[in-house]
Structures are given as structure tokens and as C-alpha cells.
Amino acid sequence: MKFKLEVTDSHTKARAGEITTDHGVIQTPIFMPVGTAGSVKAVHQRELENDIKAQIILGNTYHLYLRPGLSTLEMAGGLHKFNGWEKPILTDSGGYQVYSLSGVRKIKEEGVTFRSHIDGSKHLFTPEGVMDTQRIIGADIIMAFDECTPYPCEYGYARRSMEMTHRWLKRCCDHFDQTQPKYGYSQTLFPIVQGSVYKDLRKQSAEMIASFEREGNAIGGLSVGEPAEDMYEMTEIVCDILPSDKPRYLMGVGTPVNILENIALGIDMFDCVMPTRNARNGMLFTKNGIINIKNERWKNDFSPIEEDSDLFADRNYSKAYLRHLAHSNEILGSQIATLHNLHFYIWLVSEARAKIIEGTFNEWKNKMVKQVAQRL
Amino acid sequence: MKFKLEVTDSHTKARAGEITTDHGVIQTPIFMPVGTAGSVKAVHQRELENDIKAQIILGNTYHLYLRPGLSTLEMAGGLHKFNGWEKPILTDSGGYQVYSLSGVRKIKEEGVTFRSHIDGSKHLFTPEGVMDTQRIIGADIIMAFDECTPYPCEYGYARRSMEMTHRWLKRCCDHFDQTQPKYGYSQTLFPIVQGSVYKDLRKQSAEMIASFEREGNAIGGLSVGEPAEDMYEMTEIVCDILPSDKPRYLMGVGTPVNILENIALGIDMFDCVMPTRNARNGMLFTKNGIINIKNERWKNDFSPIEEDSDLFADRNYSKAYLRHLAHSNEILGSQIATLHNLHFYIWLVSEARAKIIEGTFNEWKNKMVKQVAQRL
């Protein structure tokens, strides 16, 4: 993986850059649609590429490990071959899902034992095992195995958890560096800064993570329920420490406003289920604000979902039609809303990139954070 | 509407023809994908047009009447404008759903009172009202209001029901002929032959229906649970009576074999939920037989869903990937399987048409009915 820092904004800490992987180039800042079980829900791979213009998607190690399972993924030749997405993929480490989805789980120094949310079967994730798993899935960018602390989190627990995450990182790196990619293209490992909402812990963790000198760095444990101001404060502290010549990935963030504010603090990569999950509940993000398409207000609004959009679904379907589909629980409603939201998220980050390059990012961002947060 | 009978097969009663509506031409024999509530479930309108190559879709009056409702449909300018499908549409009369979906219902000479399956509200469908409703929905081809008898059905009930359907037809025609289309393009009304599985009733009904001299005729009350041989026997009796210079529509049929056998008996138009509904349960129809994609057998079969298909989804996704999506209840699984099945159904009828024109239909049909019924 290569990262080229192209432009740093002079009014904010925003950056425009370019990541090169063996599956292609990613222009940053970027948003990565979440493809939990190897599918970005309700959209075809060709729609992701041609209509949404996604440059990289995310897969969840926990889900893929359980289903279809490693033997199928390995026989397929990795996730790219399995799902037919030939551009870059990033996988998380499975940690987040082990803590949030699995019923019984036990965290020890060795790793985490948990029960599958599908069939109750018992499994063990260790730092070494998760590296092997992500070698088999074959994503271009893979993540270290960490503990993602909940919010709120007592200081003592946050510190001990962070220290264990650092020890696990050492094990991840050692194992990763001793193993080879399986499918002839290279993989890179990103470590994850933890430390909850405690400044000293975040600082300490960022310094530790930077010292591993990997090709990119991530920030985890945010967007878990803390106030947005706390999130921005943590991001700022961490970004000031993480090296500027490597991409910075803020995991699981967030609303359009969160994304714009964090770009201004120096984040290059984002992922979040919000555009896809909320789409399936009828919430549309637009450049003029948020639409609950189920509202009575749209019942007889036959104007296109978004008039001046270059997305076919925005132009070809009306708000009234989409409202009808949402109320009727029609699958097409989820398809249209998901296309719309992902297209908007990708538009938002690519527009941010253009403004950074142009030198007008700050002004534009200050206008947009007001606009996109409105309820229409 | 115009119908041009192009070729009649010399070995069977199969026909190739062309229906011209104000929304375009339909080459027969044709299969019409079912778009219950104004959406063919899990496919975009552009996919219907470009990938599936549907020439006409069906809408359900019962569903559309309840949701989005007539005032929205009228304000939109009809269903074509509402859902963005600009090719021909056919609507059923709502009768079938009133009998099958609605809880409480009461059939009287005047019409049928029923309760909505959505909110329990009470409604009355009469022959005249259903004509008005279908004027508002604005389909190119609309259907008479009939009673679709269940199977099995006692002779006396079948006869009385058929006679009422005939009286209702008179009221439908009178009302239809006294009203005008609402949106500047023409609509045509098809009457429906009933009579359950009784030869004398079917003959009597077909003669009565033919005597109305509408532009096309339909056969209802089949594919409701009777043995396939009974269905074919009824179709044959009816087709021998219905005029050959008008299209014949067999409602709600059926499996690929049913479609081929009924084409051989002189049917021109079909609709059925089977390709769409069964797709959502993981059943794929192919030219080589039926696949239950959830079976263990496909777990590690990384070959394309259908190698030599011109459908992107057949070539871009593997059987193993589709199996994984079906087991994971991923929406994309329904999308892919629906695309596949509808593409196959449309291929099947267009191939039948080509063979009729070529003069090789009978031989081809006899081979295909064996092939498509196999379990793979």
C-alpha cells in the first residue's frame, strides 16, 4: 500500500490524498460502504461501482468467519473473488461484533471466547487467529484485533483495556509480519488507537500506535454513544500525534456532520452503517438536510428524490413513490434509499476532497454542516 | 389496442403475435412480471427494461387501491407516471386478492364487501367501481371484475358463480364503454372465462365471453390447485372457442412447464408470482432444471449462476455466493434470484416465439418440458 498526501488545507487540518492498493486507487477523504457479510445490503456490486462510485468497501470479519466460513472463502480465492467486487476491500478485526452481537463472551489476555449469534456455537478469537482469518478473507487493508470499550467507560477499565489492546497489537504485528498473503496481492495491517474519552489515554495510545510504524493508522472506540464534542476532541488529540504521511481511519463514523468535522481534523477514511441501515428505515440524507420519507408530507410530492443528482434512482423515482414503497415494505424501497444515501455519502467526501484541493474547504464545510443537519 | 396474429404453428396450436398499445409493442407469447403494489419486488424499473427485457408488467388493483390509494395515483397521472415504468401495464380486477387476502368478505349480486388486510377498514368493490378504479390506475389493459372460484369447487357453486361473473361482465362493459380514459392514452378491457374444471361450464363461459367481442380475452380460475391435466383440458376447450384473431391471456400461470404446454394450446399471455416469490425463497428456474440454491450442494460451487447467460447477474455472481446470501437473508440474494428467474421466464417465452416462427416449436417444447422440470 502507498499513501500520497496531496494537499493539506491551510485553514483546517483537512487533507486530500491517494491510497494505492493492488486492487486500485482510493482518493481520500473517502467513505467506505459497509458490506457486512460480503454484500452491501440492497445494492448490486455494479451499482456500487458505476452508480454510487464507491472506491473501497468494508467487510466484517466476525460475520464472514461465521458465514460463509473460512473454508469457503479460501476455496473461492478470497472475498474479492467470492463476491465479485474487484476494487479494494478493508476488513475490521471482528472485535466490535464480538462485543456487540455475541451473547456470552469472555475477554482474557489470550483472546475472546464467544458464542455465535447464529447458532450459539463457541469460538475463540485471538490476535494471531484474527490475522490468519483476515489473511484468508484477503482484504487489502486489515485491522488489528482490539477491545472496543463501550461508552461510558470507567477510567480504570479504559486504561487496562487500552494496555491489553496494545499488547494484542504487538502479537498481531508479529504474526502478520511472519505470514504471507494467500492470493498474490499484498495486504497491510492498520493498528487502532483506543482510550475511550480520556485525553491522556488517547494521547498515550496514539503515541504507542504511531511507534509501530505501520502503513496506516485507525482510531477506534468512538461513535459509541459519546457526545460529538468528545469525539472531535479525541480525534484532534490523536490526529496531532499520528504521522501525517499515513492515512488515518476513524472507525464507525458517522453522520454527514461528523464526517465533515472529522475531515477538518485530519481524518482520511470513514465507514458507518448509518447510510445503509437508516435507508432501510426510510431516512434519506441529502445535501439540503434529512428526509424521513415515510412522513405524510411526501405523500403527493411527485418531484424526483433529488432533481439535480447524477444518480439514476434520484431522477427516475419520485418522493411519493419512494414513500409508498417504504410504507408497503417493498424491497425496492430499501434498494432506492440505500443507493441514494451511499451516493450522497460518496458525493460528500469527494466534494470535500475537491474543496480541499481548491482551498475552499473550511467555508464550504461551515455552510454544509448547517445544511445537512436540517430536518426537511 | 391492436393484435396482429403473425404465425400459427402447424403441429400445435401455438401462435406468435404482436399486441400494440399506446405504451408500446408486446411480442407474444409473453410473460408479464407481477408488480403487486407498483413494484416488481426486488428489481429496479431499469433492470426490468434493460436486463430482464420485460415488455409489459402487471399491477394489482386491490393492492394499489388500498396503498398508495386512488387520490395519489390520480394526482400522479396514473401508475406509469407514479412508478416510472413507461411500457405497457395490465391490471387485474382485484377480485382474486379480495377472495384470497381479505379476511371478512361478502359476495353479493351488487359486488363484494371486504376488509383491508392492512388496517381492517371496510370496502365495497362493484363491477362499475372496479372499472373506475382501473381508469384511475390507468393500465393499458384492464380486467373485468369476476369471481375466481377456489379448487375444488362444487358444480352448483361453480355454475352460479360463473353466471354472476357473466352478469358482472355486462355491467363492466357497459360502464367501461360509457367512461373515458383519464390520461390521454387508450385502455382496453379483457373479459374473463370462468367455470372451474367443468367442461360444459368452460364451454358455455367461453362462448358467452367471446360474444362480448372485446379486443382480448382471458381465462381465470385455473392454477388454483387443480391437477395440471385438468388445467390443460380447460385451456384447450376454451382456446378452441375464443376467437383466434384476439390475444388470449391465461391468468396466474404458472411453472415453466405449464407455460410451455399452454403456449402449445394457443395461449398468448401469462402472469405468475412464481418466478419472483420463489426467487425470494432461493428457488431458481433454469433451462436445465430447478435449483434450490440453499442446498449444501452449491456451498463451494464457484461457477457463475448461469455461464452462457446474457444477464449480468448470472455471469457476475457464483452459485456459492448466492447460496451464502440466501442463507444470510441478504436482500441482494432476493435481488439476484429475482433477476435470474424473471430473465429466464422472459427468455423462455421469447424462445418459444422464435421456435413458433421457425416452425420447430413442438420438438423444442417436448425437449424443454423434460429439461426445465428436473431438480438439479
Interface residues (C-beta under 8 A of the other chain):
Chain A: A37 G38 S39 V40 K41 A42 V43 H44 Q45 R46 H63 R67 P68 S71 T72 M75 A76 G77 K81 F82 N83 G84 K299 N300 F302 F312 A313 N316 Y317 S318 A320 Y321 R323 H324 L325 H327 S328 E330 I331 L332 G333 S334 Q335 I336
Chain B: A37 G38 S39 V40 K41 A42 V43 H44 Q45 R46 H63 R67 P68 S71 T72 M75 A76 G77 K81 F82 N83 G84 K299 N300 F302 F312 A313 N316 Y317 S318 A320 Y321 R323 H324 L325 H327 S328 E330 I331 L332 G333 S334 Q335 I336
